[in-house]
Amino acid sequence: MSLALYEAIVNLAPIVRGNGAGTLFRRMMNGLMDEQLVRGFPPTRHSAVALVRSGDPAERARGLKTLSSVYWRPVYSYLRLRWHRPHEEAADLAQEFFADVVQKELLARFDPSRARLRTYLRVCIDGLVANHDKAASRQKRGGGAPPLPFDFEEEIERLNGTGDSPETLFEKAWTRGVFALALRRLHEECASAGKAQHYALLEQYDLAGERPTYAELAHRFGIAVTDVTNHLSRVRRELRRIVLEVLRELTASDEEFREEARALLGEGAV
């Protein structure tokens, strides 16, 4: 897989790993809901669903990149937990699934008035597995999302011990995938705008295991306490904006976007 996608899922998503992952994730969610969220359908990016449906190969590739950056981990984990596939087969099936999204035009049949995209894709995974030919599964297919360059055995064991159903774990992995991609984009935006300190404050206050005080952060960064609070408020607003943009890309209609935003961020999200 590309370095960008690997970092988006792993390196820039500390909230999804470790014993304190649940606490950190709830903390960030609460931070996102501290203030009124942007209302309406974010217009700044095209839907990845529309891009994958496009007749332009470059547009399809761009849409697939967004979908795979959010969905690779949920798809892989679902194949392991729901269908009990070993690592190598699950990785191959995940790659085949994303290839099918484009090559078999799976999204051409998607109707957002009947189901959410994540629900539709999970049903498509079930269909892929049910109809899968074991001999054909060993053939490498281009155009998909390559498997991650490490195995998930420790994580799969942890997920197995949660008591949650594979369907519930798929939903949780999707949520973390959305935030992983949003954090990746926020990190890049802050760096390009000369505001790396803002992202670092967010990391240390909202994403670190031990939450420091504002005074400790002010001393650590050599800035005033008021600057800490102002920077955190500003970077959280930017993260909310990007999260909503990611949801916009992962939905095919205004209503589906609103449903997903409310499911992810609460009733007051949009």
BALOBA-1460 file (C-alpha; in Angstrom, 3 decimals):
// residues 270
<rec num="1" residu="m" x="0.000" y="0.000" z="0.000"/>
<rec num="2" residu="s" x="1.062" y="3.626" z="-0.356"/>
<rec num="3" residu="l" x="2.968" y="5.324" z="2.454"/>
<rec num="4" residu="a" x="0.239" y="7.959" z="2.669"/>
<rec num="5" residu="l" x="-2.496" y="5.383" z="3.256"/>
<rec num="6" residu="y" x="-0.351" y="3.433" z="5.718"/>
<rec num="7" residu="e" x="0.344" y="6.556" z="7.771"/>
<rec num="8" residu="a" x="-3.297" y="7.644" z="7.645"/>
<rec num="9" residu="i" x="-4.454" y="4.362" z="9.152"/>
<rec num="10" residu="v" x="-1.579" y="3.653" z="11.520"/>
<rec num="11" residu="n" x="0.838" y="6.457" z="12.304"/>
<rec num="12" residu="l" x="-1.613" y="9.349" z="12.493"/>
<rec num="13" residu="a" x="-4.400" y="7.470" z="14.247"/>
<rec num="14" residu="p" x="-3.151" y="6.818" z="17.798"/>
<rec num="15" residu="i" x="-6.748" y="6.752" z="19.011"/>
<rec num="16" residu="v" x="-7.329" y="3.329" z="17.494"/>
<rec num="17" residu="r" x="-4.604" y="1.455" z="19.307"/>
<rec num="18" residu="g" x="-3.606" y="0.590" z="22.848"/>
<rec num="19" residu="n" x="-5.470" y="-0.105" z="26.066"/>
<rec num="20" residu="g" x="-6.638" y="3.489" z="26.375"/>
<rec num="21" residu="a" x="-7.977" y="3.676" z="22.828"/>
<rec num="22" residu="g" x="-11.614" y="3.837" z="23.910"/>
<rec num="23" residu="t" x="-10.992" y="6.679" z="26.352"/>
<rec num="24" residu="l" x="-8.963" y="8.654" z="23.822"/>
<rec num="25" residu="f" x="-11.559" y="8.168" z="21.125"/>
<rec num="26" residu="r" x="-14.397" y="9.371" z="23.391"/>
<rec num="27" residu="r" x="-12.272" y="12.341" z="24.424"/>
<rec num="28" residu="m" x="-11.801" y="13.436" z="20.829"/>
<rec num="29" residu="m" x="-15.476" y="12.884" z="20.049"/>
<rec num="30" residu="n" x="-16.418" y="15.070" z="23.007"/>
<rec num="31" residu="g" x="-13.981" y="17.714" z="21.813"/>
<rec num="32" residu="l" x="-15.598" y="17.760" z="18.408"/>
<rec num="33" residu="m" x="-19.014" y="18.332" z="19.948"/>
<rec num="34" residu="d" x="-17.946" y="21.167" z="22.253"/>
<rec num="35" residu="e" x="-19.091" y="23.831" z="19.796"/>
<rec num="36" residu="q" x="-21.768" y="24.173" z="17.148"/>
<rec num="37" residu="l" x="-20.795" y="22.130" z="14.104"/>
<rec num="38" residu="v" x="-20.807" y="23.448" z="10.579"/>
<rec num="39" residu="r" x="-24.305" y="23.014" z="9.159"/>
<rec num="40" residu="g" x="-25.118" y="21.912" z="5.650"/>
<rec num="41" residu="f" x="-23.514" y="19.698" z="3.051"/>
<rec num="42" residu="p" x="-19.787" y="20.516" z="2.791"/>
<rec num="43" residu="p" x="-19.251" y="21.554" z="-0.833"/>
<rec num="44" residu="t" x="-15.454" y="21.550" z="-1.010"/>
<rec num="45" residu="r" x="-14.880" y="17.958" z="-2.156"/>
<rec num="46" residu="h" x="-16.611" y="15.632" z="-4.576"/>
<rec num="47" residu="s" x="-18.203" y="12.450" z="-3.293"/>
<rec num="48" residu="a" x="-15.879" y="9.452" z="-3.590"/>
<rec num="49" residu="v" x="-18.968" y="7.475" z="-4.616"/>
<rec num="50" residu="a" x="-19.462" y="9.761" z="-7.623"/>
<rec num="51" residu="l" x="-15.771" y="9.618" z="-8.472"/>
<rec num="52" residu="v" x="-15.717" y="5.800" z="-8.454"/>
<rec num="53" residu="r" x="-18.776" y="5.840" z="-10.742"/>
<rec num="54" residu="s" x="-17.011" y="8.219" z="-13.130"/>
<rec num="55" residu="g" x="-15.906" y="7.191" z="-16.597"/>
<rec num="56" residu="d" x="-12.555" y="8.926" z="-16.047"/>
<rec num="57" residu="p" x="-9.905" y="6.418" z="-14.811"/>
<rec num="58" residu="a" x="-8.078" y="9.131" z="-12.859"/>
<rec num="59" residu="e" x="-11.279" y="10.148" z="-11.095"/>
<rec num="60" residu="r" x="-12.090" y="6.515" z="-10.303"/>
<rec num="61" residu="a" x="-8.619" y="6.027" z="-8.841"/>
<rec num="62" residu="r" x="-9.019" y="9.130" z="-6.687"/>
<rec num="63" residu="g" x="-12.385" y="7.960" z="-5.388"/>
<rec num="64" residu="l" x="-11.054" y="4.472" z="-4.677"/>
<rec num="65" residu="k" x="-8.134" y="5.938" z="-2.735"/>
<rec num="66" residu="t" x="-10.547" y="7.735" z="-0.398"/>
<rec num="67" residu="l" x="-12.779" y="4.691" z="0.046"/>
<rec num="68" residu="s" x="-9.890" y="2.327" z="0.693"/>
<rec num="69" residu="s" x="-8.226" y="4.696" z="3.169"/>
<rec num="70" residu="v" x="-11.324" y="4.520" z="5.366"/>
<rec num="71" residu="y" x="-12.611" y="1.032" z="4.607"/>
<rec num="72" residu="w" x="-9.536" y="-1.188" z="4.267"/>
<rec num="73" residu="r" x="-9.242" y="-1.897" z="7.983"/>
<rec num="74" residu="p" x="-12.994" y="-2.504" z="8.516"/>
<rec num="75" residu="v" x="-13.128" y="-4.812" z="5.471"/>
<rec num="76" residu="y" x="-10.068" y="-6.781" z="6.549"/>
<rec num="77" residu="s" x="-11.210" y="-7.129" z="10.166"/>
<rec num="78" residu="y" x="-14.713" y="-8.135" z="9.082"/>
<rec num="79" residu="l" x="-13.305" y="-10.874" z="6.854"/>
<rec num="80" residu="r" x="-11.225" y="-12.155" z="9.760"/>
<rec num="81" residu="l" x="-13.950" y="-12.006" z="12.409"/>
<rec num="82" residu="r" x="-17.183" y="-12.674" z="10.519"/>
<rec num="83" residu="w" x="-15.860" y="-15.148" z="7.965"/>
<rec num="84" residu="h" x="-12.919" y="-16.497" z="9.997"/>
<rec num="85" residu="r" x="-10.437" y="-16.116" z="7.177"/>
<rec num="86" residu="p" x="-6.700" y="-16.289" z="8.006"/>
<rec num="87" residu="h" x="-4.561" y="-13.206" z="7.522"/>
<rec num="88" residu="e" x="-3.284" y="-13.902" z="4.011"/>
<rec num="89" residu="e" x="-6.677" y="-14.894" z="2.614"/>
<rec num="90" residu="a" x="-8.409" y="-11.953" z="4.294"/>
<rec num="91" residu="a" x="-5.828" y="-9.558" z="2.829"/>
<rec num="92" residu="d" x="-6.265" y="-11.092" z="-0.643"/>
<rec num="93" residu="l" x="-10.048" y="-10.901" z="-0.370"/>
<rec num="94" residu="a" x="-9.885" y="-7.286" z="0.783"/>
<rec num="95" residu="q" x="-7.718" y="-6.455" z="-2.237"/>
<rec num="96" residu="e" x="-10.151" y="-8.292" z="-4.498"/>
<rec num="97" residu="f" x="-13.088" y="-6.462" z="-2.948"/>
<rec num="98" residu="f" x="-11.668" y="-3.014" z="-3.700"/>
<rec num="99" residu="a" x="-10.802" y="-4.119" z="-7.218"/>
<rec num="100" residu="d" x="-14.418" y="-5.229" z="-7.641"/>
<rec num="101" residu="v" x="-15.657" y="-1.834" z="-6.475"/>
<rec num="102" residu="v" x="-14.239" y="-0.415" z="-9.714"/>
<rec num="103" residu="q" x="-14.086" y="-3.351" z="-12.098"/>
<rec num="104" residu="k" x="-17.548" y="-4.717" z="-11.336"/>
<rec num="105" residu="e" x="-19.004" y="-1.262" z="-10.700"/>
<rec num="106" residu="l" x="-20.430" y="-2.262" z="-7.322"/>
<rec num="107" residu="l" x="-21.431" y="1.303" z="-6.554"/>
<rec num="108" residu="a" x="-23.602" y="1.530" z="-9.674"/>
<rec num="109" residu="r" x="-26.250" y="-0.397" z="-7.736"/>
<rec num="110" residu="f" x="-25.900" y="1.617" z="-4.545"/>
<rec num="111" residu="d" x="-29.050" y="3.559" z="-3.602"/>
<rec num="112" residu="p" x="-28.510" y="5.900" z="-0.604"/>
<rec num="113" residu="s" x="-32.276" y="6.063" z="-0.028"/>
<rec num="114" residu="r" x="-32.277" y="2.354" z="0.846"/>
<rec num="115" residu="a" x="-29.105" y="1.931" z="2.919"/>
<rec num="116" residu="r" x="-25.975" y="3.659" z="4.120"/>
<rec num="117" residu="l" x="-22.867" y="3.102" z="2.046"/>
<rec num="118" residu="r" x="-21.101" y="1.222" z="4.838"/>
<rec num="119" residu="t" x="-24.064" y="-1.139" z="5.196"/>
<rec num="120" residu="y" x="-24.213" y="-1.700" z="1.438"/>
<rec num="121" residu="l" x="-20.484" y="-2.408" z="1.236"/>
<rec num="122" residu="r" x="-20.695" y="-4.905" z="4.087"/>
<rec num="123" residu="v" x="-23.427" y="-6.769" z="2.211"/>
<rec num="124" residu="c" x="-21.179" y="-6.740" z="-0.864"/>
<rec num="125" residu="i" x="-18.399" y="-8.305" z="1.207"/>
<rec num="126" residu="d" x="-20.770" y="-11.061" z="2.301"/>
<rec num="127" residu="g" x="-21.625" y="-11.676" z="-1.353"/>
<rec num="128" residu="l" x="-17.977" y="-11.773" z="-2.348"/>
<rec num="129" residu="v" x="-17.166" y="-14.373" z="0.292"/>
<rec num="130" residu="a" x="-20.271" y="-16.452" z="-0.385"/>
<rec num="131" residu="n" x="-19.420" y="-16.662" z="-4.113"/>
<rec num="132" residu="h" x="-15.685" y="-16.798" z="-3.752"/>
<rec num="133" residu="d" x="-13.755" y="-19.403" z="-5.747"/>
<rec num="134" residu="k" x="-10.751" y="-20.489" z="-3.716"/>
<rec num="135" residu="a" x="-8.638" y="-21.085" z="-6.810"/>
<rec num="136" residu="a" x="-9.461" y="-17.663" z="-8.255"/>
<rec num="137" residu="s" x="-8.692" y="-16.022" z="-4.916"/>
<rec num="138" residu="r" x="-5.003" y="-16.801" z="-5.372"/>
<rec num="139" residu="q" x="-4.801" y="-14.694" z="-8.531"/>
<rec num="140" residu="k" x="-3.448" y="-11.211" z="-7.993"/>
<rec num="141" residu="r" x="-5.711" y="-8.522" z="-9.354"/>
<rec num="142" residu="g" x="-4.709" y="-4.957" z="-10.139"/>
<rec num="143" residu="g" x="-6.630" y="-1.825" z="-9.243"/>
<rec num="144" residu="g" x="-7.408" y="-2.680" z="-5.655"/>
<rec num="145" residu="a" x="-6.029" y="-1.470" z="-2.341"/>
<rec num="146" residu="p" x="-2.856" y="-3.467" z="-1.545"/>
<rec num="147" residu="p" x="-2.756" y="-5.208" z="1.849"/>
<rec num="148" residu="l" x="-1.111" y="-3.498" z="4.795"/>
<rec num="149" residu="p" x="2.561" y="-4.463" z="5.285"/>
<rec num="150" residu="f" x="2.077" y="-6.028" z="8.721"/>
<rec num="151" residu="d" x="-0.289" y="-8.558" z="10.203"/>
<rec num="152" residu="f" x="-3.140" y="-7.838" z="12.557"/>
<rec num="153" residu="e" x="-2.953" y="-10.971" z="14.725"/>
<rec num="154" residu="e" x="-2.646" y="-9.075" z="18.014"/>
<rec num="155" residu="e" x="-5.439" y="-6.704" z="17.089"/>
<rec num="156" residu="i" x="-7.704" y="-9.515" z="15.905"/>
<rec num="157" residu="e" x="-7.191" y="-11.285" z="19.229"/>
<rec num="158" residu="r" x="-8.075" y="-8.086" z="21.064"/>
<rec num="159" residu="l" x="-11.193" y="-7.559" z="18.957"/>
<rec num="160" residu="n" x="-12.259" y="-11.149" z="19.519"/>
<rec num="161" residu="g" x="-12.107" y="-10.486" z="23.232"/>
<rec num="162" residu="t" x="-14.426" y="-7.464" z="23.163"/>
<rec num="163" residu="g" x="-17.610" y="-9.504" z="22.882"/>
<rec num="164" residu="d" x="-18.868" y="-7.248" z="20.086"/>
<rec num="165" residu="s" x="-20.338" y="-8.768" z="16.926"/>
<rec num="166" residu="p" x="-18.320" y="-8.570" z="13.676"/>
<rec num="167" residu="e" x="-20.957" y="-6.157" z="12.358"/>
<rec num="168" residu="t" x="-20.502" y="-3.844" z="15.358"/>
<rec num="169" residu="l" x="-16.727" y="-4.033" z="15.051"/>
<rec num="170" residu="f" x="-17.039" y="-3.156" z="11.361"/>
<rec num="171" residu="e" x="-18.961" y="-0.005" z="12.321"/>
<rec num="172" residu="k" x="-16.386" y="0.953" z="14.951"/>
<rec num="173" residu="a" x="-13.502" y="0.376" z="12.541"/>
<rec num="174" residu="w" x="-15.284" y="2.563" z="9.985"/>
<rec num="175" residu="t" x="-15.582" y="5.359" z="12.548"/>
<rec num="176" residu="r" x="-11.908" y="5.150" z="13.381"/>
<rec num="177" residu="g" x="-11.091" y="5.085" z="9.678"/>
<rec num="178" residu="v" x="-12.974" y="8.345" z="9.160"/>
<rec num="179" residu="f" x="-11.028" y="10.020" z="11.951"/>
<rec num="180" residu="a" x="-7.720" y="8.522" z="10.797"/>
<rec num="181" residu="l" x="-8.171" y="10.093" z="7.364"/>
<rec num="182" residu="a" x="-9.342" y="13.390" z="8.878"/>
<rec num="183" residu="l" x="-6.318" y="13.514" z="11.193"/>
<rec num="184" residu="r" x="-4.011" y="12.801" z="8.270"/>
<rec num="185" residu="r" x="-5.468" y="15.687" z="6.294"/>
<rec num="186" residu="l" x="-5.439" y="18.004" z="9.314"/>
<rec num="187" residu="h" x="-1.780" y="17.197" z="9.926"/>
<rec num="188" residu="e" x="-0.931" y="18.033" z="6.303"/>
<rec num="189" residu="e" x="-2.973" y="21.256" z="6.329"/>
<rec num="190" residu="c" x="-1.384" y="22.470" z="9.556"/>
<rec num="191" residu="a" x="2.099" y="21.686" z="8.263"/>
<rec num="192" residu="s" x="1.539" y="23.475" z="4.953"/>
<rec num="193" residu="a" x="0.025" y="26.510" z="6.702"/>
<rec num="194" residu="g" x="2.892" y="26.847" z="9.166"/>
<rec num="195" residu="k" x="0.665" y="25.795" z="12.062"/>
<rec num="196" residu="a" x="2.323" y="22.541" z="13.061"/>
<rec num="197" residu="q" x="2.171" y="23.709" z="16.677"/>
<rec num="198" residu="h" x="-1.641" y="23.690" z="16.543"/>
<rec num="199" residu="y" x="-1.671" y="20.043" z="15.523"/>
<rec num="200" residu="a" x="0.951" y="19.201" z="18.150"/>
<rec num="201" residu="l" x="-1.269" y="20.773" z="20.825"/>
<rec num="202" residu="l" x="-4.214" y="18.676" z="19.658"/>
<rec num="203" residu="e" x="-2.042" y="15.537" z="19.756"/>
<rec num="204" residu="q" x="-0.794" y="16.176" z="23.254"/>
<rec num="205" residu="y" x="-4.077" y="17.372" z="24.750"/>
<rec num="206" residu="d" x="-6.733" y="15.279" z="23.016"/>
<rec num="207" residu="l" x="-4.833" y="12.246" z="21.710"/>
<rec num="208" residu="a" x="-2.138" y="11.523" z="24.278"/>
<rec num="209" residu="g" x="-2.654" y="8.991" z="27.065"/>
<rec num="210" residu="e" x="-2.082" y="11.461" z="29.888"/>
<rec num="211" residu="r" x="-3.885" y="14.776" z="29.356"/>
<rec num="212" residu="p" x="-1.715" y="17.716" z="30.456"/>
<rec num="213" residu="t" x="-3.107" y="20.963" z="31.840"/>
<rec num="214" residu="y" x="-3.251" y="24.106" z="29.731"/>
<rec num="215" residu="a" x="-0.510" y="25.566" z="31.935"/>
<rec num="216" residu="e" x="1.724" y="22.548" z="31.310"/>
<rec num="217" residu="l" x="1.212" y="22.858" z="27.579"/>
<rec num="218" residu="a" x="1.926" y="26.585" z="27.691"/>
<rec num="219" residu="h" x="5.210" y="25.920" z="29.478"/>
<rec num="220" residu="r" x="6.085" y="23.034" z="27.148"/>
<rec num="221" residu="f" x="5.515" y="25.095" z="23.992"/>
<rec num="222" residu="g" x="6.705" y="28.431" z="25.350"/>
<rec num="223" residu="i" x="3.393" y="30.225" z="24.726"/>
<rec num="224" residu="a" x="0.677" y="31.852" z="26.828"/>
<rec num="225" residu="v" x="-2.177" y="29.820" z="28.294"/>
<rec num="226" residu="t" x="-4.624" y="31.910" z="26.256"/>
<rec num="227" residu="d" x="-2.723" y="30.895" z="23.111"/>
<rec num="228" residu="v" x="-3.111" y="27.240" z="24.081"/>
<rec num="229" residu="t" x="-6.892" y="27.561" z="24.425"/>
<rec num="230" residu="n" x="-7.209" y="29.629" z="21.238"/>
<rec num="231" residu="h" x="-5.072" y="27.244" z="19.179"/>
<rec num="232" residu="l" x="-6.933" y="24.195" z="20.477"/>
<rec num="233" residu="s" x="-10.288" y="25.771" z="19.706"/>
<rec num="234" residu="r" x="-9.162" y="26.659" z="16.195"/>
<rec num="235" residu="v" x="-7.633" y="23.265" z="15.382"/>
<rec num="236" residu="r" x="-10.712" y="21.443" z="16.697"/>
<rec num="237" residu="r" x="-12.890" y="23.526" z="14.402"/>
<rec num="238" residu="e" x="-10.642" y="22.563" z="11.511"/>
<rec num="239" residu="l" x="-10.833" y="18.897" z="12.493"/>
<rec num="240" residu="r" x="-14.648" y="19.068" z="12.596"/>
<rec num="241" residu="r" x="-14.638" y="20.660" z="9.166"/>
<rec num="242" residu="i" x="-12.399" y="17.943" z="7.746"/>
<rec num="243" residu="v" x="-14.399" y="15.147" z="9.392"/>
<rec num="244" residu="l" x="-17.523" y="16.509" z="7.735"/>
<rec num="245" residu="e" x="-15.693" y="16.762" z="4.409"/>
<rec num="246" residu="v" x="-14.632" y="13.116" z="4.701"/>
<rec num="247" residu="l" x="-18.226" y="12.135" z="5.430"/>
<rec num="248" residu="r" x="-19.281" y="14.173" z="2.402"/>
<rec num="249" residu="e" x="-16.906" y="12.150" z="0.255"/>
<rec num="250" residu="l" x="-18.193" y="8.873" z="1.688"/>
<rec num="251" residu="t" x="-21.859" y="9.577" z="1.043"/>
<rec num="252" residu="a" x="-23.962" y="9.900" z="-2.072"/>
<rec num="253" residu="s" x="-26.749" y="12.248" z="-0.995"/>
<rec num="254" residu="d" x="-27.471" y="15.106" z="1.381"/>
<rec num="255" residu="e" x="-29.721" y="12.907" z="3.510"/>
<rec num="256" residu="e" x="-27.146" y="10.131" z="3.808"/>
<rec num="257" residu="f" x="-24.525" y="12.707" z="4.777"/>
<rec num="258" residu="r" x="-26.779" y="14.094" z="7.505"/>
<rec num="259" residu="e" x="-27.538" y="10.619" z="8.839"/>
<rec num="260" residu="e" x="-23.868" y="9.692" z="8.984"/>
<rec num="261" residu="a" x="-22.898" y="13.018" z="10.601"/>
<rec num="262" residu="r" x="-25.566" y="12.558" z="13.265"/>
<rec num="263" residu="a" x="-24.510" y="8.940" z="13.846"/>
<rec num="264" residu="l" x="-20.877" y="9.952" z="14.208"/>
<rec num="265" residu="l" x="-21.085" y="13.288" z="15.991"/>
<rec num="266" residu="g" x="-24.518" y="13.393" z="17.599"/>
<rec num="267" residu="e" x="-27.925" y="14.818" z="16.846"/>
<rec num="268" residu="g" x="-26.698" y="18.421" z="16.775"/>
<rec num="269" residu="a" x="-24.053" y="17.737" z="14.138"/>
<rec num="270" residu="v" x="-25.998" y="19.075" z="11.130"/>
